[in-house]
């Protein structure tokens, strides 16, 4: 007998508070979810809540690197087929809608989707259930559940179940990232820079670049340059597609790093430069405001504090009473888990 979605939702929030690493978080969340929606493997990814770029990934028995290489070789890395969409049971809309889609490698593919389903089958997977972890504020990540070939595919009931727990899973993801003070990563090594060519092969890299990627993605096995390059494919594809720089603030065990990907101009088209370094205060703050739930006014107050203004100056600048300005500061201290102005500045400045 499967547990009620409400009991799973309560349990995952407790598990997030206890997790000491991304691997712990992924294991705890999917262990609870397994009782509701049985599965054989998972991939849990997080998004920068401001830019939408990926910021972490943890998995157990997920897709192999070969799967993603096959998709890229087929020209489908940035595409997904139209998924088979079983109709979930009708119910009153009591929560924000959560997108959940199913792929079934044994089903007839949608136009252009055959390569993905064939690659799934080559990896030994028969069915995929993918859904966003979002609330009314942002999309915080994505969870992919996988079932082996030969097992029944995910059903409309499974879709309905994950839609009921998606918001608590998103809250658990936020709780994990915001479990400590939001400080820039204290790094002794200089920034790392990599250049990926049009085929997304690492063409050049500074001495620290590979170490930076392993710091940012500690849950992944990054033994070769091919493995390291694969972690950047989403960033490089987005940089080429958008024509603008891509930014992600990446939470690590020791603070936030930042990753930039920007397309290069010149004779060799398609090259992308990727820079990885400790997050700067100015770039970190928008993501911190989202992860930690600061209001727009609280974010403005933090900006004023970082510029060195006193409480009275902040009140005058923002046309607030001193009492209201102080209330905003107290709310910021509570959310960011500091005891006062000096700790706030020290935390956000690293």
C-alpha positions in Angstrom: 0.0 0.0 0.0 1.5 3.3 -1.1 1.7 6.2 1.5 -0.4 9.3 1.1 1.2 12.1 -0.8 0.8 14.4 2.2 2.9 12.1 4.4 5.6 12.0 1.7 5.5 15.8 1.4 6.0 16.2 5.2 8.9 13.7 5.3 10.9 15.2 2.4 11.0 18.6 4.2 12.4 16.9 7.3 14.9 15.0 5.2 16.2 18.1 3.5 17.0 19.7 6.8 19.1 16.6 7.8 21.0 16.2 4.5 24.7 17.0 4.6 25.5 16.7 0.9 23.7 16.7 -2.4 24.1 12.9 -2.5 22.4 12.7 0.9 19.6 15.0 -0.3 18.9 13.1 -3.5 19.0 9.7 -1.8 16.7 10.9 1.0 14.1 12.6 -1.3 13.9 9.7 -3.8 13.8 7.1 -1.1 10.7 8.7 0.3 9.3 9.3 -3.2 9.9 5.6 -4.1 7.2 4.5 -1.7 4.7 6.6 -3.7 6.1 6.2 -7.2 8.4 3.2 -7.5 11.5 3.8 -9.7 14.9 2.3 -10.5 17.0 5.4 -11.0 16.8 9.2 -10.7 18.5 12.4 -11.7 18.0 15.5 -9.6 19.1 18.9 -10.9 18.9 22.4 -9.6 18.5 25.7 -11.4 19.8 29.2 -10.7 16.4 30.7 -9.7 17.2 34.0 -11.5 18.7 32.9 -14.8 17.3 29.4 -15.0 20.7 27.9 -15.8 21.6 24.6 -14.2 23.5 24.8 -10.9 23.9 21.3 -9.6 23.2 17.6 -10.5 23.1 14.5 -8.4 22.0 11.0 -9.6 21.8 7.3 -8.9 21.7 4.9 -11.8 20.7 7.7 -14.1 21.5 8.1 -17.8 25.0 7.3 -18.8 27.4 9.7 -20.5 27.0 7.6 -23.6 23.3 8.5 -23.7 24.0 12.2 -23.9 26.7 11.7 -26.4 24.3 9.8 -28.6 21.8 12.6 -28.4 24.4 15.1 -29.3 25.6 13.0 -32.2 22.0 12.8 -33.5 21.7 16.6 -33.3 19.1 16.3 -30.6 21.0 17.4 -27.5 18.9 20.6 -27.2 15.7 19.0 -28.3 13.3 16.5 -26.7 10.5 14.7 -28.5 6.9 15.4 -27.9 6.3 13.1 -24.9 3.5 10.7 -24.5 1.1 12.4 -22.1 -1.3 10.1 -20.3 -4.3 12.1 -19.0 -4.1 12.3 -15.2 -7.2 11.6 -13.1 -9.4 14.7 -12.9 -9.3 16.5 -9.6 -10.0 20.1 -8.4 -6.9 22.4 -9.0 -5.8 22.8 -5.4 -2.2 23.7 -6.2 0.0 25.3 -8.9 0.2 23.2 -12.0 3.4 21.2 -12.3 4.5 20.0 -15.7 5.1 16.3 -15.7 5.9 14.3 -18.9 6.5 10.6 -19.6 8.7 9.0 -22.2 8.1 5.3 -23.0 10.8 3.6 -25.0 8.4 0.8 -26.0 5.8 3.2 -27.4 5.6 4.6 -30.9 7.8 7.7 -31.0 6.4 11.2 -31.7 7.9 12.8 -34.9 11.6 13.3 -34.4 11.6 11.4 -31.1 12.9 8.1 -32.2 16.6 8.7 -31.4 15.8 9.6 -27.8 13.7 6.6 -27.2 16.2 4.3 -28.9 19.0 5.8 -26.7 16.9 5.2 -23.6 16.5 1.6 -24.5 20.2 1.2 -25.2 20.8 2.5 -21.7 18.4 -0.2 -20.4 15.5 2.2 -19.5 11.9 1.6 -20.5 10.2 4.7 -19.1 11.0 8.2 -17.9 8.9 10.5 -15.7 10.3 14.1 -15.7 8.8 16.9 -13.7 9.7 20.4 -12.6 10.2 21.4 -9.0 8.6 24.8 -8.9 6.4 27.0 -6.8 4.9 30.5 -7.4 8.3 32.1 -7.0 10.5 30.2 -9.5 11.5 26.8 -11.0 14.1 25.5 -8.6 15.0 22.2 -10.4 13.9 19.1 -12.2 13.6 15.5 -11.1 13.8 12.6 -13.5 12.6 9.1 -12.4 13.5 6.1 -14.5 12.2 2.5 -14.8 14.1 -0.3 -16.3 13.0 -2.0 -19.5 10.5 -4.8 -18.9 8.8 -3.0 -16.1 5.4 -1.2 -16.5 5.7 2.4 -17.7 4.8 5.3 -15.5 1.0 5.8 -15.4 -1.4 8.7 -15.1 -1.7 7.9 -11.4 2.1 8.3 -11.1 1.8 11.7 -12.8 -0.9 12.8 -10.4 1.2 11.6 -7.4 4.3 13.6 -8.4 2.2 16.7 -9.1 0.9 16.5 -5.5 4.4 16.4 -4.0 6.3 18.6 -6.5 5.9 21.8 -4.5 7.1 20.2 -1.2 10.1 18.7 -3.2 10.8 22.2 -4.5 10.6 23.5 -0.9 13.0 20.8 0.2 15.5 21.8 -2.5 15.4 25.4 -1.3 15.7 24.4 2.3 18.8 22.4 1.5 20.5 25.2 -0.4 19.5 27.8 2.3 20.5 25.6 5.3 23.5 27.7 6.0 24.8 31.2 5.6 25.1 32.3 1.9 28.8 33.1 1.5 31.0 33.2 -1.6 33.3 30.2 -1.9 36.6 30.9 -0.2 39.0 29.7 -2.9 42.7 29.8 -2.8 43.0 29.0 -6.5 42.6 31.7 -9.2 39.6 31.6 -11.6 39.5 28.8 -14.2 38.9 29.4 -17.9 38.0 26.8 -20.5 37.5 27.2 -24.2 35.1 24.6 -25.9 35.1 24.3 -29.6 32.1 23.9 -31.9 32.0 20.2 -31.1 32.1 20.9 -27.3 35.6 19.5 -26.9 37.9 21.3 -24.5 40.3 23.1 -26.8 42.2 25.0 -24.1 42.1 25.4 -20.3 43.9 27.2 -17.6 45.6 25.1 -14.9 42.8 25.5 -12.3 39.8 25.1 -14.7 39.4 21.3 -14.2 39.7 21.6 -10.4 37.0 24.2 -10.4 34.6 22.0 -12.3 35.2 19.1 -9.9 34.6 21.5 -7.0 31.3 22.7 -8.5 30.0 19.2 -9.4 31.4 16.9 -6.7 28.7 14.3 -7.1 29.7 13.5 -10.7 32.6 11.2 -11.9 34.7 13.7 -13.8 37.8 11.6 -14.7 38.5 12.7 -18.3 38.2 15.9 -20.3 35.3 14.3 -22.1 33.5 13.9 -18.8 34.3 17.5 -17.8 33.1 18.9 -21.2 29.8 17.0 -20.9 29.0 18.9 -17.7 29.2 22.2 -19.7 27.1 21.2 -22.7 23.9 22.9 -21.4 25.8 26.1 -20.7 27.6 26.2 -24.1 24.4 25.3 -26.0 22.5 28.1 -24.2 25.3 30.6 -24.9 25.2 29.8 -28.6 21.4 29.8 -28.8 20.9 33.1 -26.8 23.9 35.0 -28.1 24.3 36.4 -24.6 26.4 35.3 -21.6 25.0 32.5 -19.4 25.4 32.9 -15.7 24.8 30.3 -12.9 25.5 30.7 -9.2 26.5 27.3 -8.0 26.1 26.2 -4.3 28.9 24.1 -3.1 29.7 22.6 0.3 32.0 25.6 1.1 30.1 28.5 -0.5 28.9 29.8 -3.9 30.8 29.6 -7.1 29.8 31.3 -10.3 30.0 30.0 -13.8 29.9 32.2 -17.0 29.6 30.9 -20.5 30.0 33.3 -23.5 30.3 32.7 -27.2 33.6 33.9 -28.7 33.9 35.8 -31.9 36.5 35.1 -34.5 37.5 32.8 -37.3 36.6 29.6 -35.5 32.8 29.9 -35.1 31.0 28.2 -32.3 33.7 28.5 -29.6 32.5 29.2 -26.1 34.6 30.5 -23.2 33.6 29.3 -19.7 34.9 31.0 -16.6 34.5 29.5 -13.1 35.4 31.3 -10.0 34.3 32.2 -6.5 31.0 34.2 -6.6 31.3 37.9 -6.3 29.0 39.7 -3.9 27.2 41.7 -6.6 26.5 38.6 -8.7 25.6 36.4 -5.7 23.0 38.7 -4.1 20.2 38.2 -6.7 20.4 34.4 -6.3 20.6 34.7 -2.5 17.5 36.9 -2.4 15.7 34.1 -4.3 17.0 31.1 -2.4 16.5 32.7 1.0 13.2 34.4 0.2 14.1 38.0 0.6 11.4 40.5 -0.4 12.2 43.2 -3.0 12.3 45.7 -0.2 14.6 43.5 1.9 16.9 43.1 -1.0 17.1 46.9 -1.5 17.9 47.3 2.2 20.8 44.7 1.9 22.1 46.7 -1.1 22.2 49.8 1.1 24.0 48.0 3.9 26.6 46.7 1.5 27.2 50.3 0.4 28.0 51.2 4.0 24.9 53.3 4.9 23.7 53.5 8.4 20.1 52.6 9.5 19.1 56.3 9.5 20.6 56.8 6.0 18.8 53.7 4.7 15.5 55.0 6.1 16.0 58.4 4.5 17.2 57.0 1.1 14.2 54.6 0.9 11.7 57.0 2.4 11.0 54.7 5.3 10.6 55.3 9.0 13.7 54.2 11.1 11.4 51.6 12.8 10.4 50.1 9.4 13.9 50.1 8.1 15.0 48.3 11.3 12.2 45.8 10.9 13.4 45.0 7.4 17.0 44.5 8.7 15.8 42.1 11.4 13.9 40.1 8.8 17.1 39.9 6.6 19.2 38.8 9.6 16.7 36.0 10.5 16.5 34.7 6.9 20.2 34.7 6.3 21.0 33.5 9.8 23.3 36.3 11.0 23.2 38.2 14.2 23.7 41.7 12.9 25.0 44.1 10.3 28.7 43.2 10.6 28.0 39.5 10.2 25.7 40.2 7.2 28.4 42.1 5.4 31.1 39.6 6.3 28.9 36.7 5.1 28.0 38.1 1.7 31.5 39.5 1.1 33.2 36.2 1.9 
